Structure formats: structure tokens, C-alpha cells
Amino acid sequence: MEETVWSLIPPVLALLLVILTRRVLVSLGAGIVAGALIINDFQIGESLSQIAGIVRDLFYVDGAINDWEFYILLFLLLLGMMAALISLSGGSAAFGEWAMKRVKTRIGAQLVTIWIGIIIFIDDYFNSLTVGNIARPLTDRHRVSRAKLAYLIDSTAAPICVIAPVSSWGAYIITVIAGILTTHAVTDYGALQAFMLMVPMNFYAILAILMVLGVAWYRLDFGAMKKHEQRAVESGQLVDPDKGKVPGDHREEGSDDGNVGGLLWPILALIAGTVSSMVWTGATATEGAVTLLSIFENTDVAVSLLYGGLLGLTVSLVQNLLLRRSAPRLLSSLWAGIRSMLPAIYILIFAWTIISIISDLGTGTYLAGLVDAHIPVALLPALLFIISGFMAFTTGTSWGTFGIMLPIAGEIAAVTEPALMLPVLAAVLAGAIFGDHCSPISDTTILSSTGAGSHHIDHVMTQLPYALIVAGITLIGYLVLGFVGNVWIALLACLLVLGAVMVVMRKTICAP
């Protein structure tokens, strides 16, 4: 049943159950069990053994510690402890007071969050978690719902990383593009030049950033998002009280002797430690000339996050010791920080497990095989955007979609119409980001919920309508690009439609 329509059953089952039950772990668990049973011809013992093996490999694989998933989980624990210590020092409260004096409105608080998200373009994991910890004291004071904060974070994390050449995403994509250009003997432009030429063709990333700016500025809240925002403004409840505690939410406050440095110094240490570690690991892993691009191409993001987290935690711990916080309070805060991250870690483990199951089933390969090279050439960008979006949605991985779909798109363009090489590659990138935004099993989506302190299902359901609107406009853009062949006309068409949609939203569904 591998690489057939049956391979869609586990991800579709999980996604349907998430929507129907709003219980993420139960839904992911059902998808995992269904996928394992299909792979192992419904042999229960072998299925359970496969699931256990996948979970084990998240921590220990090939005789060594797993330096990706396991390190990411450790980073989450470090971040939880650091955030709890920041709260204990009074840094969060002090920063909230400081920011309230300078950022006077809810709109301003949201715009500050967006700009911080755009500035921190190094890596999406780093972006999601760091921006959440910086912005949360400010948005909480202005009664911005956590679901709205998660949307602000998620809609600037991956979209800015995918169009920034000096980022972990940019380096990975440029490397894949270089292989495609070499394979098809394309010499008109190099990989970096091709990436830069594709930036204005990545309509979804551009429109997602513009949409989140419009939502913040014009208060374009509707559907589930409007309910969360109304509750936050009217009652001060930033999350749905019926859903219980939220991962990443730290309530313990310190004494009034805290100051803004209690938040800023650990965050700056986290940023400095992570970025310097990325440069160091990238430079040491580079063979030959060391350039900025080669550094980010070879950097070890997971190790760098771990080092940065350790430095940030150390600084926050030292600050609390200088403030003479007692050992019991320190230990209590550290344990509270660990507990706060456990729900997010559980979701990540389940998500990574189902992603491995989906990979073994060949879901991505099956979806990629739906591309028919004999369709009208003008429809290629739009078709590849849809397929890439659905692949990222069902598999929960944009990078996996890049790895599968970019070579396929390059092959199709080389055979049918070489002039469409860059447009179809850009369409794949855009589709992968769209699917990643919609998928409840996407690690970026999970970490955005964690960074914001939002219930994960609330973030998924409130962001989905905005992602679908942007995707619809993007699809129009790729149809125009395919038939007209001019990227600037297609981009202008997207911007005009987006502007019209915002006007309609403001006057109708978003009206108070």
C-alpha cells in the first residue's frame, strides 16, 4: 500500500480527528497507529515495534545521541526554564511596564511583534520561540490574545526565512537549487542569483507578511480569531479558559525589584550564543573557502540552539542569584519551566513519529507522482503550488516538500519549458510554506503555539482562514504568471487582489 492512495489515510485521519475532536495527541496517535498497521499488514506486534523504534530513534540512533530532534527537545526545556527564571526575576513584569509606556496601543504591540519577527530571520525555530518570549509581556499587557500572538509569530517566521538568503532555510534551498541547475546544465545564473530572482515570485511568503501587517493595522479579526480577541479585550482572558493550562505559559512573578534587564540580558545572551554558534559550527564544517553563504549552508542549527539556550539559562540563573532568590524558589521555577514545555514536547514527539510513518508510506512520493508533464505549460506554477501545499499539509514538513518537489519541478521545467524553471521552483517554495502554515503536525506551527503560550489547536484553527485567503490570492498570481510570463504583472495582480480583499473584510465580516 506504500506510494498509493492508501498512504493518505494516516495524515488525513489525523487531520480530520484534530478538526472534529480538537484533541491533538489523540488524533496524532490514531494516525500513527493507522499508518503503522498499514505498513506492517495489520500485524499488531510489528506495528507497535515500529512505533517504539521511531520514538527511540528520536533520542538515540546509530549508536549515538540524536543531535537533531533530541537537541531541539533539550532546547525547549532550556527555554522553558529560562522563561520561568525571567519571570521569577521580575524581568517580564518590568519589561511589560516599560513597553506600556512606549507602545500605547494594541495595534502598536502587534506591529512591534511583527517587526521583531521580520528582523530575526536566521531560523524559523529560533524565530518562533524567541519572538514569543520577547513580545508576550507586551502583548499580554495590551490584552492581545495568545492565538493572535501565535498567528503574528507564525506568519513572519517561515515566510521571512524562506526569502532570506542568509538563513538556515536560504542556505538549504540554495544548495538544492545548485544541484538542480547543475543537473540540467543551466548556466544563465548561479544558485544564489536564482534564489534572489525567485524572491519576488514567492507570492505566498510576501502576501502572508503583508496580510499579517494588514490584520494588525486594520484589526481584520473574524471567525475564531475574533472570538479570541473579543474575550481578551473584554475579560482579559488571553486563552480559552475551558482548555486548561497552556504550554510555555509562565505565571510566577518575582518581587518588584526586577528590571528590564531581567528579560533583555538572557534574551540577548540567547541570541548571541545561538548566532555565534551557528557561525562557528558552519565555519568549522565548511570545506574550502569560508563565506557567509557557506557558513549558513553547513551550520548545525540544533547544536547552536542548544548552546544558545545554555548561555541564556546561565545568564537568567546568575541574575536571580544576584537578586538573592532562595534555592527553593529557584528549583520551583526551574521545575515549573520544565513542566510548561512538556505538552509541546509531547506534541512534537507525536508529530515527528507520524511524519516518519508518512515517509515510510511514501505519501510524498505518491503526491509528487500526481504531477503530469503533459498538462498545459501555463498551469504548471499553479499546479505545483497546490500539490506542494497539500504535500506539506499532510506530511507536516516544508523542508521535506522542498527536497521532493524542487527536483521534480526542475525536471518538468527542463523538459517542457526551461523559461519556467524559476517560476515553478518558486511555486514549490510558496506551496510548502502554505501547507506548513495550515498543518497541525508542522513543527514550526507547534513551536509558534509554544512561543506564544497558545493552545495549539486554537492557533491552527484561527490561522487557517488567513492562510487559505492568502493561498487563494497566490493561486491567482501563479495563473497570471503562467499565462502572462511576467513576474511583476503577476505580483501586482496579487497585491491588488489582496488590497481589495482587505477592504471587503474591513467593511463586512470584520466590522464591529
NUKEGU-293235 format. One record per residue (C-alpha): residue number from 1; residue in three letters; x negated, y negated, z. Coordinates in Angstrom, 2 decimals. Layout:
BEGIN
     i    aa         u         v         w
   NUM   ALA         X         Y         Z
...
END
This chain:
BEGIN
     i    aa         u         v         w
     1   MET      0.00      0.00      0.00
     2   GLU     -3.07     -2.23      0.00
     3   GLU     -3.15     -5.10     -2.52
     4   THR      0.56     -4.62     -3.29
     5   VAL      3.73     -6.48     -2.39
     6   TRP      3.84     -4.38      0.81
     7   SER      0.78     -6.30      2.02
     8   LEU      3.05     -9.32      2.52
     9   ILE      5.14     -7.57      5.19
    10   PRO      2.93     -8.26      8.27
    11   PRO      2.37    -12.02      7.72
    12   VAL      5.94    -12.62      6.58
    13   LEU      7.31    -10.63      9.54
    14   ALA      5.16    -12.61     11.98
    15   LEU      6.16    -15.93     10.43
    16   LEU      9.88    -15.10     10.44
    17   LEU      9.76    -13.99     14.06
    18   VAL      7.91    -17.17     15.04
    19   ILE     10.67    -19.25     13.48
    20   LEU     13.51    -17.13     14.91
    21   THR     12.19    -16.44     18.42
    22   ARG      9.74    -19.33     18.97
    23   ARG      7.54    -16.78     20.79
    24   VAL      4.15    -16.87     19.11
    25   LEU      2.37    -13.97     20.83
    26   VAL      5.28    -11.56     20.43
    27   SER      5.64    -12.50     16.76
    28   LEU      1.93    -12.14     16.02
    29   GLY      1.88     -8.86     17.91
    30   ALA      4.70     -7.49     15.77
    31   GLY      2.83     -8.49     12.60
    32   ILE     -0.38     -6.87     13.87
    33   VAL      1.34     -3.58     14.71
    34   ALA      3.25     -3.51     11.41
    35   GLY      0.07     -4.15      9.41
    36   ALA     -1.95     -1.52     11.26
    37   LEU      0.79      1.06     10.76
    38   ILE      0.91      0.33      7.02
    39   ILE     -2.88      0.62      6.68
    40   ASN     -3.01      3.89      8.64
    41   ASP      0.02      5.56      7.02
    42   PHE      2.06      5.06     10.18
    43   GLN     -0.30      7.10     12.38
    44   ILE      0.17      5.50     15.79
    45   GLY     -3.13      6.65     17.30
    46   GLU     -5.23      5.45     14.36
    47   SER     -3.33      2.18     14.24
    48   LEU     -3.97      1.43     17.91
    49   SER     -7.62      2.39     17.45
    50   GLN     -7.98     -0.06     14.56
    51   ILE     -6.40     -2.88     16.56
    52   ALA     -8.69     -2.16     19.53
    53   GLY    -11.70     -2.16     17.21
    54   ILE    -10.77     -5.51     15.73
    55   VAL    -10.40     -7.10     19.19
    56   ARG    -13.71     -5.57     20.33
    57   ASP    -15.49     -7.00     17.28
    58   LEU    -14.36    -10.47     18.27
    59   PHE    -16.74    -10.24     21.20
    60   TYR    -19.38     -7.67     20.26
    61   VAL    -20.18     -6.45     16.75
    62   ASP    -23.07     -4.59     15.09
    63   GLY    -24.89     -4.17     18.39
    64   ALA    -24.91     -7.88     19.24
    65   ILE    -22.69    -10.63     20.62
    66   ASN    -20.33    -12.07     18.00
    67   ASP    -21.73    -15.56     17.53
    68   TRP    -18.64    -16.99     15.84
    69   GLU    -15.29    -16.03     17.39
    70   PHE    -16.76    -15.32     20.84
    71   TYR    -18.67    -18.59     20.88
    72   ILE    -15.55    -20.51     19.85
    73   LEU    -13.68    -18.94     22.77
    74   LEU    -16.52    -19.88     25.13
    75   PHE    -16.42    -23.44     23.79
    76   LEU    -12.70    -23.61     24.57
    77   LEU    -13.37    -22.54     28.16
    78   LEU    -16.16    -25.11     28.47
    79   LEU    -13.89    -27.81     27.07
    80   GLY    -11.11    -26.86     29.47
    81   MET    -13.46    -27.09     32.45
    82   MET    -14.93    -30.37     31.19
    83   ALA    -11.50    -31.90     30.73
    84   ALA    -10.45    -30.80     34.23
    85   LEU    -13.59    -32.36     35.73
    86   ILE    -12.98    -35.58     33.78
    87   SER     -9.52    -35.68     35.31
    88   LEU    -10.93    -34.96     38.78
    89   SER    -13.41    -37.82     38.45
    90   GLY    -10.58    -40.22     37.65
    91   GLY    -12.02    -40.85     34.19
    92   SER     -8.81    -40.04     32.32
    93   ALA     -6.72    -42.36     34.51
    94   ALA     -9.33    -45.13     34.29
    95   PHE     -9.53    -44.83     30.51
    96   GLY     -5.74    -44.94     30.31
    97   GLU     -5.68    -48.15     32.35
    98   TRP     -8.50    -49.67     30.28
    99   ALA     -6.88    -48.76     26.98
   100   MET     -3.45    -50.02     28.06
   101   LYS     -4.90    -53.49     28.49
   102   ARG     -6.24    -53.49     24.93
   103   VAL     -3.79    -51.32     22.99
   104   LYS     -0.42    -52.86     23.73
   105   THR      1.99    -50.74     21.68
   106   ARG      2.88    -47.12     20.90
   107   ILE      2.08    -47.81     17.27
   108   GLY     -1.36    -49.06     18.23
   109   ALA     -2.03    -45.97     20.33
   110   GLN     -1.14    -43.73     17.38
   111   LEU     -3.24    -45.72     14.91
   112   VAL     -6.24    -45.57     17.24
   113   THR     -5.84    -41.79     17.37
   114   ILE     -5.71    -41.57     13.58
   115   TRP     -8.82    -43.70     13.09
   116   ILE    -10.75    -41.65     15.64
   117   GLY     -9.71    -38.55     13.72
   118   ILE    -10.95    -40.04     10.45
   119   ILE    -14.27    -41.09     11.97
   120   ILE    -15.00    -37.65     13.46
   121   PHE    -15.26    -35.82     10.13
   122   ILE    -18.14    -33.45     10.97
   123   ASP    -16.00    -30.35     11.59
   124   ASP    -12.28    -29.62     11.97
   125   TYR    -12.60    -27.60     15.21
   126   PHE    -14.73    -30.34     16.71
   127   ASN    -12.31    -32.97     15.43
   128   SER     -9.15    -31.33     16.77
   129   LEU    -10.42    -30.78     20.30
   130   THR    -12.48    -33.96     20.71
   131   VAL     -9.86    -36.36     19.36
   132   GLY     -7.24    -34.79     21.60
   133   ASN     -9.30    -35.33     24.73
   134   ILE    -10.17    -38.91     23.80
   135   ALA     -6.70    -40.00     22.72
   136   ARG     -4.49    -38.16     25.18
   137   PRO     -4.86    -40.59     28.13
   138   LEU     -3.97    -43.46     25.80
   139   THR     -1.01    -41.82     24.05
   140   ASP      0.32    -40.47     27.35
   141   ARG      0.43    -43.98     28.81
   142   HIS      2.40    -45.18     25.79
   143   ARG      4.77    -42.20     26.00
   144   VAL      3.79    -40.65     22.69
   145   SER      5.00    -37.04     22.70
   146   ARG      2.39    -34.31     22.64
   147   ALA      3.97    -32.85     19.49
   148   LYS      3.44    -36.20     17.77
   149   LEU     -0.15    -36.35     19.02
   150   ALA     -0.80    -32.84     17.65
   151   TYR      0.54    -33.97     14.26
   152   LEU     -1.71    -37.05     14.29
   153   ILE     -4.72    -34.85     15.06
   154   ASP     -3.96    -32.04     12.61
   155   SER     -3.20    -34.39      9.73
   156   THR     -6.58    -36.08      9.97
   157   ALA     -8.79    -33.07     10.88
   158   ALA     -8.80    -30.76      7.84
   159   PRO     -7.78    -33.46      5.29
   160   ILE    -10.77    -35.67      6.14
   161   CYS    -13.19    -32.73      6.45
   162   VAL    -12.24    -31.35      3.03
   163   ILE    -13.09    -34.61      1.24
   164   ALA    -16.23    -35.46      3.27
   165   PRO    -19.40    -34.06      1.62
   166   VAL    -21.39    -34.39      4.85
   167   SER    -19.33    -31.95      6.92
   168   SER    -19.25    -28.22      7.56
   169   TRP    -16.35    -27.98      5.11
   170   GLY    -18.01    -30.09      2.43
   171   ALA    -21.23    -28.09      2.60
   172   TYR    -19.37    -24.78      2.31
   173   ILE    -17.25    -25.95     -0.61
   174   ILE    -20.24    -27.45     -2.45
   175   THR    -22.06    -24.13     -2.09
   176   VAL    -19.14    -22.21     -3.59
   177   ILE    -18.80    -24.76     -6.41
   178   ALA    -22.53    -24.45     -7.20
   179   GLY    -22.10    -20.72     -7.73
   180   ILE    -19.08    -21.25     -9.98
   181   LEU    -20.87    -23.84    -12.13
   182   THR    -23.91    -21.58    -12.46
   183   THR    -21.79    -18.56    -13.38
   184   HIS    -20.02    -20.41    -16.17
   185   ALA    -23.10    -22.34    -17.34
   186   VAL    -21.55    -25.74    -16.61
   187   THR    -24.32    -28.34    -16.80
   188   ASP    -22.33    -31.57    -17.22
   189   TYR    -22.51    -32.21    -13.47
   190   GLY    -24.10    -30.74    -10.38
   191   ALA    -22.25    -29.25     -7.42
   192   LEU    -22.39    -32.42     -5.30
   193   GLN    -21.30    -34.62     -8.20
   194   ALA    -18.48    -32.19     -8.95
   195   PHE    -17.33    -32.35     -5.32
   196   MET    -17.27    -36.16     -5.37
   197   LEU    -15.36    -36.17     -8.67
   198   MET    -12.80    -33.84     -7.12
   199   VAL    -12.12    -36.08     -4.11
   200   PRO     -9.53    -38.29     -5.89
   201   MET     -7.97    -35.09     -7.31
   202   ASN     -7.33    -33.64     -3.85
   203   PHE     -3.90    -35.21     -3.72
   204   TYR     -2.67    -33.33     -0.64
   205   ALA     -5.57    -34.45      1.58
   206   ILE     -5.21    -38.08      0.50
   207   LEU     -1.43    -38.12      0.82
   208   ALA     -1.48    -36.32      4.20
   209   ILE     -3.68    -39.06      5.65
   210   LEU     -1.53    -41.81      4.13
   211   MET      1.63    -40.09      5.36
   212   VAL      0.41    -39.87      8.95
   213   LEU     -0.51    -43.56      8.81
   214   GLY      2.97    -44.36      7.49
   215   VAL      4.64    -42.20     10.13
   216   ALA      2.78    -44.03     12.88
   217   TRP      3.22    -47.54     11.49
   218   TYR      6.86    -47.29     10.36
   219   ARG      7.98    -44.81     13.05
   220   LEU      9.11    -42.27     10.46
   221   ASP     10.27    -39.72     13.01
   222   PHE     13.04    -37.33     12.03
   223   GLY     14.30    -33.85     12.85
   224   ALA     12.49    -32.08     15.68
   225   MET      9.84    -34.82     15.83
   226   LYS     12.49    -37.45     16.53
   227   LYS     13.87    -35.40     19.43
   228   HIS     10.41    -35.09     20.99
   229   GLU      9.75    -38.80     20.58
   230   GLN     13.11    -39.86     21.96
   231   ARG     12.67    -37.66     25.03
   232   ALA      9.16    -39.05     25.59
   233   VAL     10.27    -42.68     25.34
   234   GLU     13.49    -42.35     27.32
   235   SER     12.45    -39.99     30.12
   236   GLY      8.64    -39.93     29.97
   237   GLN      8.66    -36.17     29.35
   238   LEU      5.90    -35.69     26.79
   239   VAL      6.62    -31.99     26.24
   240   ASP      9.73    -29.84     26.27
   241   PRO     10.22    -29.07     29.99
   242   ASP     12.04    -25.84     29.16
   243   LYS      8.88    -24.27     27.70
   244   GLY      6.75    -24.39     30.85
   245   LYS      3.07    -25.26     31.14
   246   VAL      1.03    -26.31     28.13
   247   PRO     -2.48    -25.07     27.23
   248   GLY     -5.08    -27.79     27.58
   249   ASP     -2.90    -29.94     29.86
   250   HIS     -4.77    -31.16     32.92
   251   ARG     -2.66    -32.82     35.60
   252   GLU     -5.00    -33.08     38.58
   253   GLU     -6.12    -36.65     39.17
   254   GLY     -9.12    -37.85     41.12
   255   SER     -9.47    -40.74     43.51
   256   ASP     -9.19    -44.36     42.49
   257   ASP    -12.99    -44.66     42.47
   258   GLY    -13.12    -43.31     38.91
   259   ASN    -14.13    -45.42     35.94
   260   VAL    -14.01    -45.30     32.15
   261   GLY    -17.47    -43.77     32.07
   262   GLY    -15.97    -40.69     33.70
   263   LEU    -14.35    -39.89     30.37
   264   LEU    -16.67    -41.57     27.88
   265   TRP    -20.01    -40.16     29.04
   266   PRO    -19.00    -36.49     28.91
   267   ILE    -17.32    -37.02     25.52
   268   LEU    -20.38    -38.82     24.16
   269   ALA    -22.60    -36.04     25.53
   270   LEU    -20.34    -33.50     23.81
   271   ILE    -20.56    -35.36     20.50
   272   ALA    -24.31    -35.98     20.75
   273   GLY    -25.03    -32.42     21.80
   274   THR    -22.89    -30.90     19.05
   275   VAL    -24.13    -33.12     16.22
   276   SER    -27.79    -32.81     17.20
   277   SER    -27.38    -29.03     17.49
   278   MET    -25.77    -28.92     14.05
   279   VAL    -28.73    -30.83     12.61
   280   TRP    -31.22    -28.59     14.43
   281   THR    -29.59    -25.27     13.50
   282   GLY    -29.08    -26.44      9.92
   283   ALA    -32.66    -27.67      9.53
   284   THR    -34.21    -24.52     11.00
   285   ALA    -32.06    -22.29      8.78
   286   THR    -32.89    -24.22      5.59
   287   GLU    -35.46    -22.69      3.28
   288   GLY    -37.38    -25.22      1.23
   289   ALA    -36.68    -28.95      1.25
   290   VAL    -34.57    -30.12      4.17
   291   THR    -31.88    -32.58      3.07
   292   LEU    -28.72    -33.85      4.74
   293   LEU    -26.64    -31.62      2.48
   294   SER    -28.79    -28.53      3.12
   295   ILE    -28.56    -29.13      6.87
   296   PHE    -24.75    -29.08      6.84
   297   GLU    -24.75    -26.19      4.38
   298   ASN    -26.77    -23.99      6.76
   299   THR    -25.67    -25.30     10.16
   300   ASP    -24.24    -22.95     12.78
   301   VAL    -21.05    -24.66     13.90
   302   ALA    -20.12    -22.17     16.64
   303   VAL    -23.54    -22.32     18.33
   304   SER    -23.59    -26.11     18.02
   305   LEU    -20.16    -26.42     19.65
   306   LEU    -21.33    -24.16     22.47
   307   TYR    -24.43    -26.28     23.12
   308   GLY    -22.43    -29.49     22.93
   309   GLY    -19.84    -28.07     25.32
   310   LEU    -22.51    -27.07     27.82
   311   LEU    -24.01    -30.57     27.74
   312   GLY    -20.61    -32.25     28.12
   313   LEU    -19.71    -29.97     31.04
   314   THR    -23.04    -30.66     32.73
   315   VAL    -22.55    -34.43     32.49
   316   SER    -19.00    -34.23     33.85
   317   LEU    -20.17    -32.00     36.70
   318   VAL    -23.01    -34.37     37.62
   319   GLN    -20.59    -37.32     37.64
   320   ASN    -18.31    -35.52     40.11
   321   LEU    -21.25    -34.65     42.33
   322   LEU    -22.28    -38.32     42.37
   323   LEU    -18.72    -39.18     43.39
   324   ARG    -19.12    -36.66     46.25
   325   ARG    -16.29    -34.39     45.18
   326   SER    -16.21    -31.41     47.52
   327   ALA    -17.18    -27.92     46.40
   328   PRO    -13.64    -26.52     46.87
   329   ARG    -12.16    -29.27     44.70
   330   LEU    -14.82    -28.71     42.03
   331   LEU    -14.21    -24.97     41.98
   332   SER    -10.45    -25.51     41.93
   333   SER    -10.75    -27.88     38.97
   334   LEU    -13.07    -25.53     37.07
   335   TRP    -10.64    -22.67     37.54
   336   ALA     -7.71    -24.89     36.53
   337   GLY     -9.59    -25.83     33.35
   338   ILE    -10.19    -22.18     32.53
   339   ARG     -6.54    -21.26     33.15
   340   SER     -5.32    -24.13     30.99
   341   MET     -7.18    -22.75     27.97
   342   LEU     -6.11    -19.12     28.37
   343   PRO     -2.82    -19.45     26.40
   344   ALA     -4.69    -20.98     23.46
   345   ILE     -7.32    -18.24     23.66
   346   TYR     -4.63    -15.55     23.65
   347   ILE     -3.06    -17.07     20.55
   348   LEU     -6.44    -17.31     18.81
   349   ILE     -7.25    -13.67     19.55
   350   PHE     -3.88    -12.55     18.20
   351   ALA     -4.27    -14.83     15.14
   352   TRP     -7.77    -13.56     14.34
   353   THR     -6.55     -9.98     14.74
   354   ILE     -3.67    -10.37     12.30
   355   ILE     -5.98    -12.20      9.88
   356   SER     -8.29     -9.16      9.94
   357   ILE     -5.32     -6.85      9.37
   358   ILE     -4.15     -9.01      6.47
   359   SER     -7.65     -8.93      4.99
   360   ASP     -7.71     -5.12      5.15
   361   LEU     -4.31     -5.01      3.48
   362   GLY     -5.62     -7.14      0.61
   363   THR     -2.85     -9.74      0.90
   364   GLY     -5.08    -12.47     -0.51
   365   THR     -6.23    -10.29     -3.41
   366   TYR     -2.62     -9.43     -4.26
   367   LEU     -1.58    -13.08     -4.24
   368   ALA     -4.61    -14.04     -6.35
   369   GLY     -3.64    -11.38     -8.88
   370   LEU     -0.34    -13.17     -9.48
   371   VAL     -2.23    -15.78    -11.49
   372   ASP     -1.63    -15.17    -15.17
   373   ALA     -4.19    -16.72    -17.50
   374   HIS     -1.63    -16.77    -20.34
   375   ILE      0.66    -19.38    -18.80
   376   PRO      0.72    -22.90    -20.29
   377   VAL     -2.59    -24.60    -19.52
   378   ALA     -0.90    -27.79    -18.29
   379   LEU      0.77    -25.83    -15.48
   380   LEU     -2.46    -24.39    -14.11
   381   PRO     -3.21    -27.07    -11.45
   382   ALA      0.35    -26.94    -10.09
   383   LEU      0.48    -23.12    -10.14
   384   LEU     -2.88    -22.73     -8.40
   385   PHE     -1.81    -25.29     -5.77
   386   ILE      1.30    -23.21     -5.00
   387   ILE     -0.50    -19.86     -4.88
   388   SER     -3.35    -21.22     -2.76
   389   GLY     -0.86    -22.82     -0.40
   390   PHE      1.08    -19.59      0.03
   391   MET     -2.13    -17.61      0.49
   392   ALA     -3.41    -19.95      3.22
   393   PHE      0.05    -19.95      4.82
   394   THR      0.30    -16.17      5.02
   395   THR     -3.35    -15.46      5.85
   396   GLY     -3.92    -18.41      8.20
   397   THR     -7.30    -19.30      6.72
   398   SER     -8.16    -22.13      4.36
   399   TRP    -11.81    -21.06      4.10
   400   GLY    -10.76    -17.53      3.14
   401   THR     -8.49    -19.03      0.50
   402   PHE    -11.39    -21.12     -0.80
   403   GLY    -13.57    -18.03     -1.06
   404   ILE    -10.97    -16.05     -3.03
   405   MET     -9.22    -18.67     -5.12
   406   LEU    -12.03    -21.06     -6.15
   407   PRO    -13.88    -18.40     -8.22
   408   ILE    -10.58    -17.26     -9.75
   409   ALA     -9.62    -20.82    -10.65
   410   GLY    -13.08    -21.42    -12.13
   411   GLU    -12.81    -18.26    -14.24
   412   ILE     -9.35    -19.21    -15.54
   413   ALA    -10.50    -22.72    -16.45
   414   ALA    -13.66    -21.45    -18.16
   415   VAL    -11.63    -19.06    -20.30
   416   THR     -8.63    -21.25    -21.10
   417   GLU     -9.60    -24.94    -20.86
   418   PRO    -13.04    -25.97    -19.46
   419   ALA    -11.86    -29.58    -19.16
   420   LEU     -9.54    -28.46    -16.35
   421   MET    -12.37    -26.95    -14.29
   422   LEU    -12.44    -29.70    -11.66
   423   PRO     -8.65    -30.27    -11.51
   424   VAL     -7.91    -26.59    -10.85
   425   LEU    -10.66    -26.36     -8.23
   426   ALA     -9.26    -29.46     -6.52
   427   ALA     -5.77    -27.94     -6.66
   428   VAL     -7.05    -24.86     -4.82
   429   LEU     -8.59    -27.04     -2.09
   430   ALA     -5.37    -29.02     -1.73
   431   GLY     -3.21    -25.90     -1.63
   432   ALA     -5.39    -24.29      1.02
   433   ILE     -5.09    -27.35      3.28
   434   PHE     -1.31    -27.44      2.76
   435   GLY     -0.90    -23.77      3.67
   436   ASP     -3.21    -24.20      6.64
   437   HIS     -1.07    -27.10      7.91
   438   CYS      2.11    -25.01      7.76
   439   SER      0.80    -21.73      9.15
   440   PRO      1.34    -20.94     12.84
   441   ILE     -1.56    -18.45     12.67
   442   SER     -4.06    -21.03     11.40
   443   ASP     -6.87    -21.57     13.90
   444   THR     -7.01    -25.29     13.04
   445   THR     -3.29    -25.62     13.78
   446   ILE     -3.73    -23.72     17.05
   447   LEU     -6.65    -25.91     18.12
   448   SER     -4.75    -29.09     17.23
   449   SER     -1.98    -27.96     19.59
   450   THR     -4.61    -27.20     22.22
   451   GLY     -6.38    -30.53     21.84
   452   ALA     -3.12    -32.42     22.10
   453   GLY     -1.79    -30.40     25.02
   454   SER      1.30    -29.47     23.00
   455   HIS      3.29    -26.26     22.88
   456   HIS      2.04    -24.55     19.73
   457   ILE      5.47    -23.75     18.29
   458   ASP      6.57    -27.38     18.81
   459   HIS      3.56    -28.58     16.81
   460   VAL      4.25    -26.13     13.99
   461   MET      7.94    -26.98     13.71
   462   THR      7.50    -30.77     13.95
   463   GLN      4.63    -30.93     11.45
   464   LEU      6.19    -28.59      8.88
   465   PRO      8.70    -31.08      7.37
   466   TYR      5.99    -33.71      6.83
   467   ALA      3.64    -31.15      5.27
   468   LEU      6.40    -30.00      2.91
   469   ILE      7.18    -33.58      1.83
   470   VAL      3.51    -34.25      1.08
   471   ALA      3.23    -30.92     -0.74
   472   GLY      6.23    -31.75     -2.92
   473   ILE      4.68    -35.07     -3.94
   474   THR      1.34    -33.34     -4.51
   475   LEU      3.01    -30.84     -6.83
   476   ILE      4.36    -33.72     -8.91
   477   GLY      0.85    -35.14     -9.08
   478   TYR     -0.63    -31.89    -10.38
   479   LEU      2.09    -31.59    -13.00
   480   VAL      1.28    -35.12    -14.19
   481   LEU     -2.45    -34.34    -14.11
   482   GLY     -1.94    -31.14    -16.12
   483   PHE      0.14    -32.77    -18.85
   484   VAL     -1.48    -36.22    -18.99
   485   GLY     -5.05    -35.24    -18.18
   486   ASN     -5.85    -38.48    -16.32
   487   VAL     -6.57    -38.21    -12.61
   488   TRP     -5.93    -41.89    -11.89
   489   ILE     -2.50    -41.86    -13.51
   490   ALA     -1.63    -38.73    -11.55
   491   LEU     -2.89    -40.26     -8.29
   492   LEU     -0.94    -43.45     -8.98
   493   ALA      2.18    -41.38     -9.57
   494   CYS      1.64    -39.67     -6.21
   495   LEU      1.20    -42.99     -4.41
   496   LEU      4.32    -44.47     -6.00
   497   VAL      6.43    -41.45     -5.08
   498   LEU      5.03    -41.42     -1.54
   499   GLY      5.86    -45.12     -1.17
   500   ALA      9.40    -44.52     -2.41
   501   VAL      9.87    -41.58     -0.05
   502   MET      8.71    -43.65      2.92
   503   VAL     11.14    -46.42      2.04
   504   VAL     14.02    -43.95      1.80
   505   MET     13.00    -42.26      5.06
   506   ARG     12.82    -45.59      6.86
   507   LYS     16.26    -46.67      5.68
   508   THR     18.12    -43.38      6.10
   509   ILE     17.02    -40.34      8.11
   510   CYS     14.62    -42.28     10.35
   511   ALA     16.97    -45.15     11.09
   512   PRO     17.64    -45.64     14.81
END
